[in-house]
Amino acid sequence: MALYKTLQSGEWSVQALMTTFQLDVQTDVDRVSHHEVPSSLMKAQAESLGLRLDEIYLPDLPEREEYEGIMRKALNLWSDYGIRNAIFGDIFLEDLRKHREDNLSMAGWAAHFPLWKQDTWSLAREFIGLGFKAIVVSVDGEKLGPDYCGRSYDESFLSDLPEGVDPCGEHGEFHTFVYDGPMFQKPVLFRPLETKTRNYQWEGKSQDFHYLVLEAN
């Protein structure tokens, strides 16, 4: 939705998408952390959108300083081309916005948030009404059960969300993979496999995420 609204506004010329990947040591597949979507599908998504994908590869569980160093190096490459603006889909998390703005400012960049402070129920229904197609690929095990993985992001999914779960997953309750919609030249073909659980640990916390294993079709 952030990309869609940015392109609709006509205010920006979007040059590339930027995504970080980590290697799954068990399967030897590069995937998006927490989302668990393999890099092959993210590349296919970018191709269908007609945009370049800037792939940033991170070590498994990088330290904060290491992560910020890798990201700063990636931004500096775009700075050499005169690009110093990044667009995010964040909606209402003030601390996350400040974190992005502070880190980007150190690299001489500015952050932009086209969905900021919009009602998440309205955004969710607008997304569906526009014809975007998405599948739920991972869920926070403390908020949702594994049976939510693999469900289509539609009105039925929204109506089944427990109280307190944001319809856009703004608190990280769930993540989706968008495979078709108004901006896509063609649907991204994929095959859902099994549902698994992965444990993430950081800052003394332990958190289970249930996720759907996907592969390009």
N, CA and C atoms as a LAMMPS dump frame, in Angstrom:
ITEM: TIMESTEP
0
ITEM: NUMBER OF ATOMS
651
ITEM: BOX BOUNDS ff ff ff
-5.0000000000000000e+02 5.0000000000000000e+02
-5.0000000000000000e+02 5.0000000000000000e+02
-5.0000000000000000e+02 5.0000000000000000e+02
ITEM: ATOMS id mol type element x y z
1 1 1 N 0.826 -1.208 0
2 1 2 C 0 0 0
3 1 3 C 0.861 1.258 0
4 2 1 N 1.987 1.213 0.705
5 2 2 C 2.881 2.37 0.716
6 2 3 C 3.417 2.64 -0.687
7 3 1 N 3.814 1.584 -1.384
8 3 2 C 4.306 1.738 -2.75
9 3 3 C 3.187 2.221 -3.67
10 4 1 N 2.012 1.641 -3.531
11 4 2 C 0.872 2.025 -4.374
12 4 3 C 0.538 3.507 -4.201
13 5 1 N 0.424 3.952 -2.95
14 5 2 C 0.061 5.348 -2.702
15 5 3 C 1.175 6.306 -3.139
16 6 1 N 2.419 5.853 -3.024
17 6 2 C 3.538 6.677 -3.477
18 6 3 C 3.481 6.874 -4.989
19 7 1 N 3.258 5.804 -5.725
20 7 2 C 3.187 5.898 -7.179
21 7 3 C 1.963 6.684 -7.629
22 8 1 N 0.843 6.516 -6.916
23 8 2 C -0.383 7.229 -7.266
24 8 3 C -0.235 8.734 -7.065
25 9 1 N 0.567 9.127 -6.085
26 9 2 C 0.728 10.552 -5.781
27 9 3 C 1.478 11.299 -6.875
28 10 1 N 2.338 10.592 -7.591
29 10 2 C 3.136 11.219 -8.635
30 10 3 C 4.238 12.122 -8.115
31 11 1 N 4.474 12.115 -6.808
32 11 2 C 5.482 12.999 -6.209
33 11 3 C 6.89 12.432 -6.265
34 12 1 N 6.984 11.099 -6.441
35 12 2 C 8.283 10.456 -6.384
36 12 3 C 8.496 9.557 -7.599
37 13 1 N 9.742 9.407 -7.968
38 13 2 C 10.149 8.42 -8.963
39 13 3 C 10.843 7.294 -8.201
40 14 1 N 10.177 6.16 -8.07
41 14 2 C 10.723 5.051 -7.287
42 14 3 C 11.76 4.31 -8.127
43 15 1 N 12.983 4.238 -7.618
44 15 2 C 14.088 3.633 -8.355
45 15 3 C 14.297 2.158 -8.026
46 16 1 N 13.974 1.757 -6.812
47 16 2 C 14.245 0.37 -6.424
48 16 3 C 13.513 0.015 -5.138
49 17 1 N 13.35 -1.281 -4.933
50 17 2 C 12.891 -1.827 -3.663
51 17 3 C 14.138 -2.31 -2.919
52 18 1 N 14.113 -2.245 -1.608
53 18 2 C 15.252 -2.697 -0.811
54 18 3 C 14.762 -3.698 0.233
55 19 1 N 15.381 -4.872 0.251
56 19 2 C 14.976 -5.924 1.182
57 19 3 C 16.21 -6.594 1.77
58 20 1 N 16.147 -6.907 3.062
59 20 2 C 17.243 -7.627 3.709
60 20 3 C 16.919 -9.114 3.761
61 21 1 N 17.956 -9.928 3.571
62 21 2 C 17.814 -11.379 3.601
63 21 3 C 18.82 -11.98 4.577
64 22 1 N 18.428 -13.121 5.139
65 22 2 C 19.33 -13.894 5.982
66 22 3 C 19.32 -15.334 5.506
67 23 1 N 20.449 -16.014 5.667
68 23 2 C 20.558 -17.392 5.232
69 23 3 C 19.957 -18.324 6.285
70 24 1 N 19.06 -19.206 5.841
71 24 2 C 18.53 -20.255 6.705
72 24 3 C 19.54 -21.402 6.673
73 25 1 N 20.268 -21.587 7.761
74 25 2 C 21.342 -22.581 7.783
75 25 3 C 20.813 -24.004 7.661
76 26 1 N 19.531 -24.218 7.979
77 26 2 C 18.963 -25.559 7.895
78 26 3 C 18.624 -25.946 6.458
79 27 1 N 18.188 -24.972 5.663
80 27 2 C 17.759 -25.273 4.289
81 27 3 C 18.679 -24.663 3.237
82 28 1 N 19.637 -23.841 3.666
83 28 2 C 20.552 -23.152 2.752
84 28 3 C 19.797 -22.242 1.785
85 29 1 N 18.692 -21.643 2.263
86 29 2 C 17.867 -20.751 1.452
87 29 3 C 17.885 -19.362 2.09
88 30 1 N 18.123 -18.336 1.273
89 30 2 C 18.054 -16.961 1.759
90 30 3 C 16.587 -16.57 1.902
91 31 1 N 16.233 -15.963 3.062
92 31 2 C 14.836 -15.604 3.285
93 31 3 C 14.746 -14.311 4.069
94 32 1 N 13.565 -13.684 4.049
95 32 2 C 13.312 -12.461 4.799
96 32 3 C 13.044 -12.839 6.25
97 33 1 N 13.815 -12.289 7.163
98 33 2 C 13.658 -12.607 8.577
99 33 3 C 12.245 -12.286 9.062
100 34 1 N 11.683 -13.161 9.894
101 34 2 C 10.336 -13.065 10.462
102 34 3 C 9.239 -13.351 9.42
103 35 1 N 9.397 -12.874 8.209
104 35 2 C 8.426 -13.184 7.156
105 35 3 C 8.671 -14.599 6.637
106 36 1 N 9.943 -14.967 6.54
107 36 2 C 10.406 -16.276 6.076
108 36 3 C 10.147 -16.507 4.582
109 37 1 N 9.918 -15.459 3.821
110 37 2 C 9.71 -15.586 2.378
111 37 3 C 11.068 -15.736 1.694
112 38 1 N 11.252 -16.748 0.837
113 38 2 C 12.55 -16.943 0.18
114 38 3 C 12.869 -15.823 -0.801
115 39 1 N 14.159 -15.585 -1
116 39 2 C 14.591 -14.504 -1.882
117 39 3 C 14.101 -14.705 -3.313
118 40 1 N 13.927 -15.953 -3.743
119 40 2 C 13.461 -16.218 -5.109
120 40 3 C 12.093 -15.604 -5.355
121 41 1 N 11.21 -15.639 -4.353
122 41 2 C 9.873 -15.06 -4.511
123 41 3 C 9.914 -13.543 -4.427
124 42 1 N 10.802 -12.994 -3.608
125 42 2 C 10.922 -11.539 -3.539
126 42 3 C 11.46 -10.982 -4.858
127 43 1 N 12.368 -11.716 -5.478
128 43 2 C 12.892 -11.3 -6.778
129 43 3 C 11.791 -11.354 -7.831
130 44 1 N 10.965 -12.405 -7.783
131 44 2 C 9.869 -12.533 -8.743
132 44 3 C 8.835 -11.43 -8.531
133 45 1 N 8.598 -11.067 -7.273
134 45 2 C 7.665 -9.988 -6.963
135 45 3 C 8.154 -8.665 -7.551
136 46 1 N 9.424 -8.343 -7.327
137 46 2 C 9.993 -7.1 -7.848
138 46 3 C 9.94 -7.075 -9.37
139 47 1 N 10.229 -8.203 -9.989
140 47 2 C 10.191 -8.287 -11.452
141 47 3 C 8.791 -8.003 -11.977
142 48 1 N 7.776 -8.569 -11.322
143 48 2 C 6.4 -8.335 -11.746
144 48 3 C 5.985 -6.883 -11.542
145 49 1 N 6.563 -6.237 -10.525
146 49 2 C 6.277 -4.828 -10.271
147 49 3 C 7.076 -3.902 -11.194
148 50 1 N 8.02 -4.483 -11.927
149 50 2 C 8.828 -3.691 -12.844
150 50 3 C 9.848 -2.821 -12.149
151 51 1 N 10.319 -3.265 -10.972
152 51 2 C 11.28 -2.487 -10.192
153 51 3 C 12.524 -3.313 -9.875
154 52 1 N 13.634 -2.625 -9.748
155 52 2 C 14.864 -3.28 -9.337
156 52 3 C 14.767 -3.666 -7.867
157 53 1 N 15.335 -4.795 -7.498
158 53 2 C 15.401 -5.205 -6.098
159 53 3 C 16.84 -5.093 -5.619
160 54 1 N 17.066 -4.25 -4.634
161 54 2 C 18.375 -4.12 -4.007
162 54 3 C 18.419 -5.122 -2.857
163 55 1 N 19.212 -6.167 -3.011
164 55 2 C 19.267 -7.253 -2.04
165 55 3 C 20.409 -7.013 -1.05
166 56 1 N 20.074 -6.984 0.234
167 56 2 C 21.073 -6.789 1.281
168 56 3 C 21.127 -8.058 2.124
169 57 1 N 22.286 -8.681 2.188
170 57 2 C 22.416 -9.951 2.89
171 57 3 C 23.046 -9.744 4.26
172 58 1 N 22.362 -10.251 5.277
173 58 2 C 22.792 -10.095 6.671
174 58 3 C 23.237 -11.434 7.237
175 59 1 N 24.172 -11.418 8.177
176 59 2 C 24.51 -12.66 8.886
177 59 3 C 23.372 -13.066 9.804
178 60 1 N 23.37 -14.308 10.231
179 60 2 C 22.322 -14.784 11.127
180 60 3 C 22.438 -14.071 12.475
181 61 1 N 21.331 -13.472 12.929
182 61 2 C 21.276 -12.763 14.202
183 61 3 C 22.419 -11.755 14.364
184 62 1 N 22.489 -10.76 13.487
185 62 2 C 23.569 -9.778 13.581
186 62 3 C 23.415 -8.876 14.795
187 63 1 N 24.552 -8.427 15.338
188 63 2 C 24.525 -7.442 16.4
189 63 3 C 24.041 -6.111 15.819
190 64 1 N 23.514 -5.246 16.674
191 64 2 C 22.936 -3.987 16.197
192 64 3 C 23.954 -3.161 15.412
193 65 1 N 25.187 -3.06 15.948
194 65 2 C 26.207 -2.267 15.273
195 65 3 C 26.545 -2.852 13.91
196 66 1 N 26.575 -4.181 13.843
197 66 2 C 26.88 -4.854 12.581
198 66 3 C 25.776 -4.594 11.56
199 67 1 N 24.536 -4.712 12.007
200 67 2 C 23.391 -4.464 11.134
201 67 3 C 23.399 -3.035 10.595
202 68 1 N 23.6 -2.075 11.49
203 68 2 C 23.572 -0.672 11.077
204 68 3 C 24.723 -0.352 10.128
205 69 1 N 25.861 -1.009 10.312
206 69 2 C 26.993 -0.792 9.421
207 69 3 C 26.716 -1.293 8.018
208 70 1 N 26.094 -2.459 7.922
209 70 2 C 25.754 -3.027 6.614
210 70 3 C 24.727 -2.143 5.902
211 71 1 N 23.727 -1.674 6.643
212 71 2 C 22.694 -0.833 6.046
213 71 3 C 23.265 0.512 5.608
214 72 1 N 24.159 1.074 6.396
215 72 2 C 24.754 2.36 6.038
216 72 3 C 25.572 2.236 4.752
217 73 1 N 26.269 1.126 4.605
218 73 2 C 27.05 0.895 3.393
219 73 3 C 26.132 0.793 2.178
220 74 1 N 24.992 0.114 2.345
221 74 2 C 24.04 -0.016 1.24
222 74 3 C 23.459 1.335 0.85
223 75 1 N 23.137 2.162 1.833
224 75 2 C 22.594 3.488 1.544
225 75 3 C 23.619 4.377 0.854
226 76 1 N 24.881 4.231 1.25
227 76 2 C 25.921 5.059 0.645
228 76 3 C 26.063 4.797 -0.852
229 77 1 N 25.808 3.564 -1.264
230 77 2 C 25.873 3.248 -2.693
231 77 3 C 24.814 4.025 -3.471
232 78 1 N 23.601 4.146 -2.891
233 78 2 C 22.541 4.908 -3.545
234 78 3 C 22.816 6.402 -3.451
235 79 1 N 23.455 6.826 -2.378
236 79 2 C 23.794 8.246 -2.225
237 79 3 C 24.684 8.72 -3.364
238 80 1 N 25.546 7.819 -3.838
239 80 2 C 26.445 8.165 -4.941
240 80 3 C 25.666 8.477 -6.22
241 81 1 N 24.415 7.985 -6.291
242 81 2 C 23.562 8.262 -7.451
243 81 3 C 22.625 9.45 -7.19
244 82 1 N 22.83 10.116 -6.059
245 82 2 C 22.017 11.28 -5.746
246 82 3 C 20.692 10.961 -5.092
247 83 1 N 20.508 9.717 -4.637
248 83 2 C 19.255 9.309 -3.991
249 83 3 C 19.444 9.323 -2.481
250 84 1 N 18.543 10.058 -1.8
251 84 2 C 18.665 10.17 -0.341
252 84 3 C 17.295 10.165 0.327
253 85 1 N 16.349 9.416 -0.239
254 85 2 C 15.008 9.321 0.34
255 85 3 C 14.57 7.865 0.373
256 86 1 N 13.982 7.469 1.496
257 86 2 C 13.472 6.109 1.658
258 86 3 C 12.013 6.171 2.097
259 87 1 N 11.211 5.262 1.57
260 87 2 C 9.778 5.228 1.86
261 87 3 C 9.453 3.96 2.641
262 88 1 N 8.667 4.105 3.702
263 88 2 C 8.316 2.988 4.578
264 88 3 C 6.797 2.864 4.707
265 89 1 N 6.348 1.67 5.063
266 89 2 C 4.921 1.421 5.219
267 89 3 C 4.433 1.493 6.655
268 90 1 N 5.244 2.03 7.564
269 90 2 C 4.835 2.135 8.972
270 90 3 C 3.593 3.012 9.103
271 91 1 N 2.753 2.684 10.1
272 91 2 C 1.461 3.368 10.231
273 91 3 C 1.352 4.183 11.523
274 92 1 N 1.72 3.601 12.671
275 92 2 C 1.522 4.388 13.896
276 92 3 C 2.545 4.138 15.006
277 93 1 N 3.562 3.34 14.786
278 93 2 C 4.545 3.077 15.842
279 93 3 C 5.581 4.197 15.894
280 94 1 N 5.418 5.084 16.863
281 94 2 C 6.253 6.282 16.96
282 94 3 C 7.73 5.932 17.167
283 95 1 N 8.03 4.935 18.006
284 95 2 C 9.418 4.596 18.292
285 95 3 C 10.112 4.029 17.061
286 96 1 N 9.385 3.254 16.26
287 96 2 C 9.975 2.696 15.047
288 96 3 C 10.242 3.794 14.022
289 97 1 N 9.31 4.729 13.915
290 97 2 C 9.52 5.845 12.992
291 97 3 C 10.751 6.654 13.394
292 98 1 N 10.864 6.941 14.69
293 98 2 C 12.018 7.722 15.167
294 98 3 C 13.32 6.975 14.913
295 99 1 N 13.293 5.657 15.121
296 99 2 C 14.476 4.833 14.875
297 99 3 C 14.906 4.94 13.418
298 100 1 N 13.956 4.852 12.5
299 100 2 C 14.271 4.952 11.069
300 100 3 C 14.804 6.351 10.739
301 101 1 N 14.12 7.366 11.234
302 101 2 C 14.523 8.741 10.92
303 101 3 C 15.92 9.046 11.459
304 102 1 N 16.182 8.615 12.685
305 102 2 C 17.49 8.895 13.294
306 102 3 C 18.619 8.211 12.535
307 103 1 N 18.421 6.935 12.18
308 103 2 C 19.467 6.199 11.484
309 103 3 C 19.686 6.715 10.068
310 104 1 N 18.598 7.081 9.395
311 104 2 C 18.742 7.601 8.04
312 104 3 C 19.408 8.975 8.033
313 105 1 N 19.086 9.778 9.033
314 105 2 C 19.657 11.126 9.078
315 105 3 C 21.183 11.085 9.208
316 106 1 N 21.687 10.043 9.883
317 106 2 C 23.132 9.905 10.029
318 106 3 C 23.812 9.618 8.692
319 107 1 N 23.034 9.086 7.751
320 107 2 C 23.561 8.813 6.411
321 107 3 C 23.196 9.925 5.436
322 108 1 N 22.558 10.993 5.962
323 108 2 C 22.162 12.096 5.1
324 108 3 C 20.898 11.833 4.314
325 109 1 N 20.085 10.892 4.822
326 109 2 C 18.843 10.513 4.143
327 109 3 C 17.626 11.02 4.915
328 110 1 N 16.46 11.025 4.239
329 110 2 C 15.187 11.367 4.873
330 110 3 C 14.219 10.193 4.719
331 111 1 N 13.372 10 5.718
332 111 2 C 12.373 8.927 5.69
333 111 3 C 10.999 9.512 5.417
334 112 1 N 10.18 8.77 4.663
335 112 2 C 8.833 9.216 4.314
336 112 3 C 7.845 8.083 4.593
337 113 1 N 6.656 8.444 5.086
338 113 2 C 5.678 7.468 5.565
339 113 3 C 4.3 7.788 4.976
340 114 1 N 3.982 7.304 3.768
341 114 2 C 2.722 7.652 3.105
342 114 3 C 1.471 7.102 3.778
343 115 1 N 1.611 6.133 4.692
344 115 2 C 0.445 5.556 5.38
345 115 3 C 0.295 6.084 6.806
346 116 1 N 1.12 7.048 7.197
347 116 2 C 1.21 7.439 8.596
348 116 3 C -0.117 7.94 9.154
349 117 1 N -0.49 7.366 10.315
350 117 2 C -1.666 7.729 11.103
351 117 3 C -3.001 7.444 10.391
352 118 1 N -2.978 6.65 9.338
353 118 2 C -4.236 6.258 8.713
354 118 3 C -4.878 5.131 9.52
355 119 1 N -6.19 5.05 9.462
356 119 2 C -6.917 4.015 10.187
357 119 3 C -6.599 2.652 9.58
358 120 1 N -6.147 1.71 10.416
359 120 2 C -5.69 0.431 9.88
360 120 3 C -6.824 -0.438 9.355
361 121 1 N -8.021 -0.337 9.933
362 121 2 C -9.154 -1.09 9.388
363 121 3 C -9.514 -0.568 7.997
364 122 1 N -9.489 0.729 7.836
365 122 2 C -9.786 1.32 6.525
366 122 3 C -8.718 0.935 5.512
367 123 1 N -7.453 0.96 5.932
368 123 2 C -6.365 0.583 5.039
369 123 3 C -6.483 -0.872 4.598
370 124 1 N -6.79 -1.749 5.548
371 124 2 C -6.91 -3.174 5.233
372 124 3 C -8.009 -3.405 4.196
373 125 1 N -9.137 -2.765 4.387
374 125 2 C -10.26 -2.959 3.459
375 125 3 C -9.994 -2.279 2.12
376 126 1 N -9.27 -1.164 2.136
377 126 2 C -8.899 -0.511 0.879
378 126 3 C -7.97 -1.422 0.084
379 127 1 N -7.011 -2.029 0.759
380 127 2 C -6.071 -2.954 0.134
381 127 3 C -6.816 -4.091 -0.567
382 128 1 N -7.76 -4.678 0.142
383 128 2 C -8.533 -5.78 -0.421
384 128 3 C -9.413 -5.295 -1.575
385 129 1 N -10.049 -4.143 -1.378
386 129 2 C -10.946 -3.598 -2.393
387 129 3 C -10.242 -3.219 -3.681
388 130 1 N -8.966 -2.852 -3.598
389 130 2 C -8.2 -2.487 -4.783
390 130 3 C -7.819 -3.706 -5.624
391 131 1 N -7.976 -4.883 -5.044
392 131 2 C -7.672 -6.101 -5.783
393 131 3 C -6.314 -6.706 -5.498
394 132 1 N -5.631 -6.229 -4.459
395 132 2 C -4.376 -6.864 -4.08
396 132 3 C -4.65 -8.256 -3.523
397 133 1 N -3.731 -9.183 -3.792
398 133 2 C -3.844 -10.548 -3.298
399 133 3 C -2.636 -10.86 -2.432
400 134 1 N -2.885 -11.353 -1.232
401 134 2 C -1.794 -11.666 -0.314
402 134 3 C -2.125 -12.92 0.476
403 135 1 N -1.082 -13.615 0.91
404 135 2 C -1.233 -14.803 1.738
405 135 3 C -0.48 -14.562 3.046
406 136 1 N -1.061 -15.016 4.149
407 136 2 C -0.414 -14.871 5.461
408 136 3 C 0.712 -15.893 5.548
409 137 1 N 1.932 -15.406 5.753
410 137 2 C 3.092 -16.298 5.718
411 137 3 C 3.694 -16.573 7.092
412 138 1 N 3.48 -15.701 8.071
413 138 2 C 4 -15.967 9.405
414 138 3 C 3.177 -15.222 10.447
415 139 1 N 3.155 -15.772 11.667
416 139 2 C 2.395 -15.154 12.76
417 139 3 C 3.197 -15.229 14.049
418 140 1 N 3.009 -14.243 14.9
419 140 2 C 3.581 -14.236 16.24
420 140 3 C 2.829 -15.284 17.057
421 141 1 N 3.558 -16.286 17.546
422 141 2 C 2.932 -17.39 18.263
423 141 3 C 2.209 -16.978 19.528
424 142 1 N 2.521 -15.798 20.077
425 142 2 C 1.828 -15.327 21.274
426 142 3 C 0.477 -14.697 20.934
427 143 1 N 0.284 -14.331 19.664
428 143 2 C -0.93 -13.628 19.261
429 143 3 C -1.869 -14.481 18.407
430 144 1 N -1.3 -15.341 17.564
431 144 2 C -2.103 -16.135 16.63
432 144 3 C -1.553 -17.552 16.539
433 145 1 N -2.438 -18.498 16.243
434 145 2 C -2.031 -19.888 16.107
435 145 3 C -1.513 -20.208 14.719
436 146 1 N -0.858 -21.363 14.562
437 146 2 C -0.285 -21.738 13.267
438 146 3 C -1.325 -21.91 12.164
439 147 1 N -2.599 -22.117 12.545
440 147 2 C -3.644 -22.299 11.543
441 147 3 C -3.919 -21.021 10.75
442 148 1 N -3.42 -19.882 11.22
443 148 2 C -3.594 -18.636 10.458
444 148 3 C -2.619 -18.563 9.283
445 149 1 N -1.534 -19.32 9.349
446 149 2 C -0.577 -19.34 8.249
447 149 3 C -1.221 -19.983 7.023
448 150 1 N -0.993 -19.393 5.87
449 150 2 C -1.552 -19.933 4.636
450 150 3 C -2.916 -19.384 4.273
451 151 1 N -3.501 -18.582 5.165
452 151 2 C -4.812 -18.014 4.86
453 151 3 C -4.691 -16.816 3.929
454 152 1 N -5.688 -16.625 3.103
455 152 2 C -5.722 -15.445 2.247
456 152 3 C -6.014 -14.218 3.096
457 153 1 N -5.376 -13.107 2.75
458 153 2 C -5.639 -11.862 3.453
459 153 3 C -6.895 -11.25 2.837
460 154 1 N -8.045 -11.566 3.438
461 154 2 C -9.326 -11.124 2.899
462 154 3 C -10.281 -10.776 4.045
463 155 1 N -11.509 -10.491 3.707
464 155 2 C -12.487 -10.1 4.73
465 155 3 C -12.712 -11.211 5.744
466 156 1 N -12.659 -12.451 5.295
467 156 2 C -12.838 -13.577 6.21
468 156 3 C -11.706 -13.623 7.236
469 157 1 N -10.488 -13.396 6.771
470 157 2 C -9.343 -13.359 7.685
471 157 3 C -9.497 -12.234 8.701
472 158 1 N -9.88 -11.051 8.222
473 158 2 C -10.041 -9.904 9.116
474 158 3 C -11.105 -10.171 10.179
475 159 1 N -12.195 -10.791 9.774
476 159 2 C -13.294 -11.038 10.712
477 159 3 C -12.929 -12.075 11.772
478 160 1 N -11.924 -12.916 11.49
479 160 2 C -11.52 -13.969 12.432
480 160 3 C -10.385 -13.54 13.362
481 161 1 N -9.886 -12.307 13.21
482 161 2 C -8.792 -11.868 14.062
483 161 3 C -9.269 -11.675 15.507
484 162 1 N -8.527 -12.172 16.472
485 162 2 C -8.894 -11.96 17.883
486 162 3 C -8.825 -10.48 18.244
487 163 1 N -9.528 -10.118 19.283
488 163 2 C -9.497 -8.743 19.76
489 163 3 C -8.065 -8.362 20.146
490 164 1 N -7.669 -7.172 19.749
491 164 2 C -6.335 -6.693 20.08
492 164 3 C -5.296 -6.925 19.005
493 165 1 N -5.645 -7.697 17.969
494 165 2 C -4.719 -7.914 16.851
495 165 3 C -5.019 -6.885 15.773
496 166 1 N -4.012 -6.113 15.403
497 166 2 C -4.216 -5.059 14.411
498 166 3 C -4.46 -5.668 13.038
499 167 1 N -5.428 -5.143 12.273
500 167 2 C -5.76 -5.717 10.966
501 167 3 C -4.654 -5.558 9.925
502 168 1 N -3.7 -4.674 10.185
503 168 2 C -2.543 -4.545 9.297
504 168 3 C -1.299 -5.204 9.893
505 169 1 N -1.46 -5.86 11.047
506 169 2 C -0.32 -6.503 11.695
507 169 3 C 0.756 -5.518 12.091
508 170 1 N 0.347 -4.309 12.478
509 170 2 C 1.301 -3.242 12.742
510 170 3 C 2.213 -3.535 13.936
511 171 1 N 1.752 -4.38 14.858
512 171 2 C 2.582 -4.757 16.004
513 171 3 C 3.38 -6.032 15.727
514 172 1 N 3.403 -6.471 14.474
515 172 2 C 4.136 -7.692 14.127
516 172 3 C 3.355 -8.96 14.406
517 173 1 N 2.017 -8.838 14.576
518 173 2 C 1.206 -10.017 14.867
519 173 3 C 1.228 -11.037 13.729
520 174 1 N 1.324 -10.537 12.502
521 174 2 C 1.402 -11.432 11.341
522 174 3 C 2.084 -10.696 10.195
523 175 1 N 2.56 -11.482 9.229
524 175 2 C 3.182 -10.925 8.025
525 175 3 C 2.574 -11.6 6.801
526 176 1 N 2.585 -10.897 5.683
527 176 2 C 1.995 -11.436 4.458
528 176 3 C 2.974 -11.358 3.298
529 177 1 N 2.668 -12.114 2.254
530 177 2 C 3.377 -12.011 0.98
531 177 3 C 2.352 -11.605 -0.07
532 178 1 N 2.574 -10.436 -0.696
533 178 2 C 1.662 -9.926 -1.717
534 178 3 C 2.114 -10.472 -3.069
535 179 1 N 1.226 -11.183 -3.754
536 179 2 C 1.626 -11.846 -4.998
537 179 3 C 0.881 -11.35 -6.235
538 180 1 N -0.087 -10.458 -6.067
539 180 2 C -0.805 -9.933 -7.228
540 180 3 C -1.529 -8.652 -6.823
541 181 1 N -1.872 -7.834 -7.807
542 181 2 C -2.573 -6.59 -7.52
543 181 3 C -2.465 -5.61 -8.664
544 182 1 N -2.964 -4.398 -8.452
545 182 2 C -3.022 -3.388 -9.518
546 182 3 C -1.687 -3.062 -10.167
547 183 1 N -0.589 -3.122 -9.43
548 183 2 C 0.713 -2.734 -9.978
549 183 3 C 1.463 -3.897 -10.614
550 184 1 N 0.964 -5.117 -10.451
551 184 2 C 1.673 -6.305 -10.911
552 184 3 C 1.423 -6.551 -12.399
553 185 1 N 2.489 -6.882 -13.121
554 185 2 C 2.351 -7.238 -14.528
555 185 3 C 1.748 -8.631 -14.68
556 186 1 N 2.01 -9.494 -13.699
557 186 2 C 1.448 -10.844 -13.676
558 186 3 C 1.537 -11.365 -12.251
559 187 1 N 0.683 -12.328 -11.864
560 187 2 C 0.762 -12.874 -10.508
561 187 3 C 2.093 -13.599 -10.285
562 188 1 N 2.592 -13.549 -9.057
563 188 2 C 3.784 -14.311 -8.689
564 188 3 C 3.323 -15.719 -8.32
565 189 1 N 3.831 -16.703 -9.018
566 189 2 C 3.408 -18.085 -8.785
567 189 3 C 4.253 -18.715 -7.683
568 190 1 N 3.599 -19.4 -6.761
569 190 2 C 4.303 -20.04 -5.654
570 190 3 C 3.527 -21.273 -5.216
571 191 1 N 4.201 -22.112 -4.427
572 191 2 C 3.555 -23.307 -3.888
573 191 3 C 3.747 -23.332 -2.381
574 192 1 N 2.65 -23.351 -1.596
575 192 2 C 2.775 -23.457 -0.137
576 192 3 C 3.072 -24.895 0.267
577 193 1 N 3.984 -25.066 1.203
578 193 2 C 4.346 -26.394 1.682
579 193 3 C 3.856 -26.567 3.113
580 194 1 N 4.729 -26.875 4.033
581 194 2 C 4.329 -27.132 5.416
582 194 3 C 4.459 -25.885 6.287
583 195 1 N 3.832 -25.943 7.461
584 195 2 C 3.961 -24.88 8.453
585 195 3 C 4.957 -25.312 9.517
586 196 1 N 5.9 -24.41 9.83
587 196 2 C 6.931 -24.709 10.815
588 196 3 C 6.958 -23.615 11.878
589 197 1 N 7.795 -23.789 12.882
590 197 2 C 7.96 -22.796 13.947
591 197 3 C 9.437 -22.464 14.091
592 198 1 N 9.727 -21.171 14.19
593 198 2 C 11.098 -20.711 14.386
594 198 3 C 11.144 -19.832 15.641
595 199 1 N 12.182 -19.999 16.439
596 199 2 C 12.337 -19.207 17.652
597 199 3 C 13.358 -18.101 17.431
598 200 1 N 12.964 -16.878 17.777
599 200 2 C 13.862 -15.728 17.702
600 200 3 C 14.197 -15.273 19.118
601 201 1 N 15.458 -14.961 19.353
602 201 2 C 15.881 -14.468 20.659
603 201 3 C 16.679 -13.182 20.488
604 202 1 N 16.289 -12.151 21.194
605 202 2 C 17.015 -10.887 21.174
606 202 3 C 16.687 -10.111 22.444
607 203 1 N 17.667 -9.368 22.913
608 203 2 C 17.521 -8.533 24.106
609 203 3 C 16.915 -9.309 25.275
610 204 1 N 17.337 -10.554 25.428
611 204 2 C 16.867 -11.373 26.533
612 204 3 C 15.467 -11.927 26.375
613 205 1 N 14.869 -11.753 25.211
614 205 2 C 13.51 -12.235 24.968
615 205 3 C 13.54 -13.437 24.033
616 206 1 N 12.541 -14.293 24.179
617 206 2 C 12.397 -15.452 23.316
618 206 3 C 10.989 -15.425 22.715
619 207 1 N 10.888 -15.599 21.402
620 207 2 C 9.601 -15.473 20.737
621 207 3 C 9.494 -16.501 19.612
622 208 1 N 8.387 -17.239 19.6
623 208 2 C 8.139 -18.218 18.546
624 208 3 C 7.306 -17.601 17.435
625 209 1 N 7.712 -17.849 16.189
626 209 2 C 6.937 -17.453 15.024
627 209 3 C 6.577 -18.707 14.232
628 210 1 N 5.291 -18.879 13.944
629 210 2 C 4.865 -19.936 13.057
630 210 3 C 4.923 -19.391 11.64
631 211 1 N 5.416 -20.177 10.708
632 211 2 C 5.54 -19.672 9.348
633 211 3 C 5.26 -20.762 8.311
634 212 1 N 4.82 -20.315 7.16
635 212 2 C 4.51 -21.191 6.048
636 212 3 C 5.712 -21.268 5.112
637 213 1 N 6.147 -22.475 4.827
638 213 2 C 7.243 -22.65 3.89
639 213 3 C 6.697 -22.491 2.479
640 214 1 N 7.298 -21.554 1.736
641 214 2 C 6.89 -21.292 0.353
642 214 3 C 8.047 -21.585 -0.592
643 215 1 N 7.714 -21.973 -1.803
644 215 2 C 8.734 -22.098 -2.839
645 215 3 C 8.172 -21.613 -4.152
646 216 1 N 9.042 -21.109 -5.008
647 216 2 C 8.613 -20.621 -6.314
648 216 3 C 8.033 -21.771 -7.137
649 217 1 N 6.98 -21.459 -7.882
650 217 2 C 6.306 -22.485 -8.669
651 217 3 C 6.707 -22.351 -10.138
